[in-house]
Amino acid sequence: MPFPFRYRCDQMKRFPAVIFILISLILLSSCASIHRTFLQGQKISLPDAEKIISGIEEQGDMVRSFYALGGVSIKGWILESDADILIAGIKDPFTMKIEITHPWGKPILHVLIKDGRLEVLSFQEKVKYLGAFTPEALSRFLPGFLLDQTMIWSILSGRPPILMHGAVRLPGTDRISLTDADEKELEAIYLPIAGYLPEKISFPKQSLDVSFSDVKENSGIAYAGEIKLRGKKIERDLTLNIKKLAFNGPIADQIFTLEKPSTYETINLDDLPVDAANGNPLP
């Protein structure tokens, strides 16, 4: 044994302050590498960019279910002022329930996505809509926003979605670009980035910007307390304020049901013309 235990102990007694400082520096440097902040205008390398994307994906993979309470408003729609929102989701199999309610308790809209199907209960119209889940079908009720399953899951849990992509690029100092096989931009992740949450993400194909602020943490997972969606094709803004959120807790099966009052009409979404992508109202 080149360094006997007794010798090591004696050395530790002789230099406790030095050892403490060295250990502290090691721990601090480890934490800094995990929680490093990338600022706007800061030059980052391609390995840095790839680590950022991997970090976002890894934290996203940690979320198996979530339950959130908060407020929502949509400029240019029926919710010009805040309404209450409840969101519950399970990742596998993908299941999502959204309940939008007036602050005084009157229900406005309940949405259920389950088994590849979309059910929407409109209390103002007294109608239950049924059909296959597609971004276009959901856009009938959120005009101006084309959100696929990946985007819905991440955004409603306060996290940035990372779309399937072919490559990571650095077109400038302000953003990281995710491109497809033809090098067309699918998604832009804008600096600054802190806690694996970017300031903003842009989706050119969907003409959509999503910004994240008021960063918080639950169960070791960073999330935004405020998420803003801005549709660029038509002027439509959605703001989601998350007041309470829990990750990976049990969610009762009865949450994922949608009971239609007997007096409500039923309409099949699959029979309606597909024009919601332009933000047109329901016929």
Wavefront OBJ file of the C-alpha trace (Angstrom):
o trace
v 0.000 0.000 0.000
v 1.824 3.149 -1.134
v -0.181 5.469 1.116
v -1.023 3.801 4.457
v -4.336 4.710 6.036
v -2.644 6.188 9.093
v -0.509 8.446 6.907
v -3.537 9.684 5.023
v -5.374 10.457 8.252
v -2.383 12.346 9.614
v -2.166 14.367 6.433
v -5.882 15.153 6.579
v -5.503 16.418 10.151
v -2.573 18.560 9.049
v -4.297 20.084 6.012
v -8.070 20.023 6.725
v -8.692 23.480 5.281
v -6.895 22.663 2.010
v -8.805 19.400 1.585
v -12.113 21.121 2.331
v -11.417 23.824 -0.258
v -10.423 21.264 -2.905
v -13.556 19.188 -2.312
v -15.732 22.312 -2.420
v -14.198 23.417 -5.710
v -14.776 19.980 -7.238
v -18.415 19.971 -6.141
v -18.996 23.520 -7.322
v -17.423 22.841 -10.710
v -19.671 19.770 -11.106
v -22.775 21.792 -10.276
v -21.710 24.558 -12.640
v -21.413 22.083 -15.523
v -24.924 20.819 -14.835
v -26.613 24.192 -14.334
v -24.462 26.358 -16.597
v -26.266 29.382 -17.968
v -25.811 30.334 -21.627
v -26.467 34.022 -22.280
v -27.647 35.816 -25.388
v -24.665 36.851 -27.520
v -22.396 34.325 -25.801
v -20.428 32.212 -28.258
v -21.113 28.521 -27.708
v -19.612 25.516 -29.426
v -21.454 22.765 -31.267
v -20.692 20.319 -28.398
v -22.233 22.878 -26.006
v -25.330 23.057 -28.212
v -25.634 19.282 -28.383
v -25.298 19.051 -24.591
v -28.069 21.618 -24.185
v -30.402 19.623 -26.431
v -29.481 16.362 -24.669
v -30.071 17.986 -21.284
v -33.534 19.196 -22.295
v -34.395 15.749 -23.647
v -33.059 13.953 -20.568
v -35.092 16.118 -18.214
v -38.130 15.627 -20.427
v -37.646 11.857 -20.239
v -37.910 12.120 -16.455
v -41.546 13.246 -16.706
v -43.890 10.251 -16.742
v -46.997 12.061 -15.557
v -47.966 15.492 -14.274
v -50.825 17.405 -12.703
v -51.057 21.188 -12.954
v -53.327 24.000 -11.807
v -53.156 27.570 -13.009
v -54.625 30.267 -15.191
v -54.918 30.718 -18.949
v -55.915 33.498 -21.327
v -56.082 33.595 -25.117
v -55.978 36.958 -26.877
v -58.458 37.137 -29.748
v -60.568 34.228 -28.459
v -63.233 33.687 -25.802
v -60.715 34.044 -22.958
v -59.630 37.689 -23.122
v -59.365 37.600 -19.328
v -57.850 34.828 -17.227
v -59.720 31.591 -16.695
v -58.743 28.707 -14.449
v -57.152 25.629 -15.987
v -56.554 22.094 -14.767
v -54.230 19.808 -16.720
v -53.465 16.141 -16.095
v -51.318 13.962 -18.313
v -49.770 10.504 -18.607
v -46.915 9.994 -21.067
v -47.326 6.310 -21.918
v -49.852 5.688 -23.275
v -50.313 9.364 -24.138
v -53.378 10.650 -22.287
v -54.256 14.278 -21.546
v -57.172 16.017 -19.812
v -57.644 19.803 -19.877
v -60.438 21.622 -18.043
v -60.936 25.366 -18.592
v -63.245 27.052 -16.107
v -64.382 30.619 -15.334
v -62.839 31.923 -12.101
v -66.295 31.729 -10.477
v -66.568 28.027 -11.292
v -68.597 27.799 -14.523
v -67.018 25.281 -16.951
v -66.063 26.572 -20.415
v -64.266 23.768 -22.232
v -63.143 20.245 -21.321
v -60.684 18.437 -23.606
v -59.682 14.776 -23.473
v -57.015 13.129 -25.648
v -56.950 9.379 -25.155
v -56.232 6.304 -27.294
v -55.546 8.523 -30.308
v -58.987 10.138 -30.014
v -60.041 13.700 -29.252
v -63.133 14.553 -27.214
v -64.145 18.146 -26.526
v -67.055 19.262 -24.393
v -68.088 22.847 -25.216
v -70.346 24.142 -22.466
v -71.101 27.362 -24.347
v -72.292 25.503 -27.443
v -73.735 22.561 -25.483
v -71.959 20.200 -27.854
v -69.637 17.239 -27.472
v -67.158 16.861 -30.338
v -65.608 13.468 -31.101
v -62.953 12.414 -33.581
v -59.408 11.296 -34.306
v -56.748 13.390 -32.602
v -54.722 15.515 -35.036
v -53.131 18.952 -34.638
v -55.740 20.280 -37.089
v -58.625 18.830 -35.079
v -57.351 20.391 -31.848
v -56.761 23.686 -33.658
v -60.519 24.029 -34.127
v -60.693 24.814 -30.419
v -57.365 26.660 -30.173
v -57.412 28.616 -33.450
v -53.969 29.565 -34.712
v -52.090 26.835 -32.813
v -51.074 23.600 -34.559
v -49.769 21.425 -31.725
v -48.786 17.795 -32.129
v -48.532 15.262 -29.304
v -44.903 16.076 -28.458
v -45.594 19.812 -28.315
v -48.731 19.461 -26.197
v -47.042 17.152 -23.697
v -43.998 19.362 -23.150
v -45.589 22.821 -23.297
v -48.464 22.021 -20.938
v -45.990 20.590 -18.418
v -43.995 23.824 -18.573
v -41.133 22.401 -20.606
v -39.668 23.016 -24.077
v -40.470 20.346 -26.676
v -37.632 18.957 -28.768
v -38.871 17.740 -32.147
v -37.401 14.766 -34.000
v -34.517 16.188 -36.008
v -31.598 15.203 -38.191
v -28.915 17.631 -37.037
v -28.024 20.394 -34.552
v -26.729 23.631 -36.108
v -25.421 27.004 -34.898
v -26.579 29.615 -37.448
v -25.560 32.524 -35.173
v -24.896 33.532 -31.585
v -28.543 33.875 -30.612
v -29.936 30.395 -31.210
v -29.472 26.669 -31.723
v -31.177 25.289 -34.821
v -32.606 21.800 -35.228
v -32.882 20.772 -38.867
v -34.313 17.909 -40.890
v -32.478 15.718 -43.417
v -32.787 18.502 -46.026
v -31.284 21.016 -43.568
v -34.578 22.878 -43.258
v -35.072 24.406 -39.823
v -37.645 22.571 -37.718
v -37.047 24.370 -34.447
v -34.944 27.243 -33.093
v -33.909 27.298 -29.423
v -33.029 30.842 -28.356
v -30.547 31.988 -25.714
v -30.383 32.668 -22.830
v -30.745 29.160 -21.457
v -30.852 28.453 -17.719
v -31.731 25.217 -15.982
v -32.237 23.601 -19.408
v -35.033 26.060 -20.203
v -34.514 28.469 -23.124
v -35.922 31.965 -23.245
v -37.872 31.113 -26.399
v -38.437 28.379 -28.957
v -39.624 29.016 -32.510
v -41.328 26.520 -34.843
v -41.197 27.866 -38.434
v -43.520 25.241 -39.942
v -46.212 25.922 -37.336
v -45.620 29.719 -37.416
v -45.390 29.565 -33.635
v -43.187 31.091 -30.931
v -43.184 29.731 -27.372
v -41.460 31.659 -24.560
v -40.612 30.441 -21.063
v -40.143 32.467 -17.869
v -40.453 32.241 -14.075
v -38.320 29.077 -13.936
v -39.096 26.746 -11.028
v -38.208 23.202 -10.017
v -40.176 20.201 -8.803
v -38.755 16.727 -8.137
v -35.439 17.815 -9.677
v -37.145 18.836 -12.945
v -37.033 22.455 -14.124
v -40.209 23.979 -15.566
v -41.546 27.415 -16.483
v -44.195 29.016 -14.313
v -45.260 31.172 -17.270
v -45.496 29.955 -20.873
v -46.555 32.192 -23.751
v -47.564 30.941 -27.189
v -47.712 33.407 -30.060
v -49.248 32.365 -33.367
v -47.550 34.319 -36.155
v -49.874 33.323 -39.012
v -52.797 34.992 -37.282
v -52.599 37.293 -34.267
v -53.340 34.917 -31.439
v -51.580 34.805 -28.067
v -52.030 32.196 -25.345
v -50.583 32.684 -21.860
v -50.426 29.820 -19.384
v -49.540 30.547 -15.756
v -48.783 27.419 -13.735
v -49.486 27.979 -10.042
v -49.130 24.392 -8.817
v -47.494 21.448 -10.532
v -46.553 17.923 -9.483
v -44.518 15.468 -11.544
v -44.754 11.671 -11.567
v -47.486 11.275 -8.959
v -50.422 8.867 -9.290
v -53.443 10.144 -11.239
v -56.832 8.503 -10.766
v -58.307 6.850 -13.879
v -61.615 8.686 -13.414
v -59.852 11.968 -14.227
v -59.573 10.815 -17.844
v -63.279 10.672 -18.621
v -65.638 13.131 -20.294
v -69.331 12.764 -19.475
v -71.779 14.442 -21.858
v -74.968 15.941 -20.375
v -78.010 14.252 -21.877
v -79.232 17.503 -23.485
v -75.977 18.120 -25.401
v -75.581 17.431 -29.118
v -72.812 15.149 -30.420
v -70.795 16.130 -33.515
v -68.225 13.942 -35.286
v -65.077 15.972 -35.968
v -64.087 13.630 -38.784
v -67.118 14.768 -40.769
v -66.223 18.480 -40.561
v -64.140 20.228 -43.248
v -60.459 20.641 -42.366
v -59.857 24.389 -42.446
v -58.875 25.022 -38.828
v -55.198 25.360 -39.718
v -55.983 28.900 -40.891
v -57.708 29.754 -37.644
v -61.203 29.688 -39.134
v -64.081 29.242 -36.686
v -66.107 26.052 -36.571
v -68.881 25.916 -39.183
l 1 2 3 4 5 6 7 8 9 10 11 12 13 14 15 16 17 18 19 20 21 22 23 24 25 26 27 28 29 30 31 32 33 34 35 36 37 38 39 40 41 42 43 44 45 46 47 48 49 50 51 52 53 54 55 56 57 58 59 60 61 62 63 64 65 66 67 68 69 70 71 72 73 74 75 76 77 78 79 80 81 82 83 84 85 86 87 88 89 90 91 92 93 94 95 96 97 98 99 100 101 102 103 104 105 106 107 108 109 110 111 112 113 114 115 116 117 118 119 120 121 122 123 124 125 126 127 128 129 130 131 132 133 134 135 136 137 138 139 140 141 142 143 144 145 146 147 148 149 150 151 152 153 154 155 156 157 158 159 160 161 162 163 164 165 166 167 168 169 170 171 172 173 174 175 176 177 178 179 180 181 182 183 184 185 186 187 188 189 190 191 192 193 194 195 196 197 198 199 200 201 202 203 204 205 206 207 208 209 210 211 212 213 214 215 216 217 218 219 220 221 222 223 224 225 226 227 228 229 230 231 232 233 234 235 236 237 238 239 240 241 242 243 244 245 246 247 248 249 250 251 252 253 254 255 256 257 258 259 260 261 262 263 264 265 266 267 268 269 270 271 272 273 274 275 276 277 278 279 280 281 282 283
